[in-house]
Amino acid sequence: MSRGLFITFEGGDGSGKSTQIALLKSWLIEEGFDVILTREPGGTQISEKIRELILDPANTEMADMTEAFLYAAARAQLVKQLIKPALEEGKVVICDRFVDSSIAYQAYGRGLGDAVGVINTYAVDGCMPDLTILLRLDPQRGSRRIADREHDRIEQASDDFHRKVYEGYLELEKKYPERIFGIDASGTIEAIAEQIRCRVSKLTGVGIEEHET
């Protein structure tokens, strides 16, 4: 590939993104790709500092629009400093969350609407994913999966908020079917991983014969 490949993972908390990201990264490396793994918010020194502000449970007074701007700021830095340079070098970039998270969590969850998309038009600077894997899982089930871990500020939000986020993701899947590939995240780890590998193979050409047989 003359230009790299940009893959993002989306889904609610507890949907299994971290597990599937690790499996996809290992598979792509085995297939000979140079893979960069990053996350949002975060991925650079500046973006990680913004992450601390956003997710700190002590920041209970943070305004919804402040939250949206902070996510966009962290994203702008990540795109400029890491994602674009890596893609120009022909690498595969896998990002745990990207702009769809802002639409789901701030536009739908917080009710900020179109303002979130406007802000992030500048943040992504034309750099959109080639493929977005959406792991669909009912938020109540996701909440049970992460019940034993310490929750950040976003995870501590109400059940109603997380339901709106989930519905937002479903709307995005309908709106961008050519980019967003939704998978039922209640299946087995290996079955989900196989669906992801099959979809990624269509973009890379690697392993596609195996999946077609």
Secondary structure, 3 states (H helix, E strand, C coil): CCCCEEEEEEECCCCCHHHHHHHHHHHHHHCCCCEEEEECCCCCHHHHHHHHHHHCCCCCCCCHHHHHHHHHHHHHHHHHHHHHHHHHCCCEEEEECCHHHHHHHHHHHCCCCHHHHHHHHHHHCCCCCCEEEEEECCHHHHHHHCCCCCCCCCCCCCHHHHHHHHHHHHHHHHHCCCCEEEEECCCCHHHHHHHHHHHHHHHHCCCHHHHHC
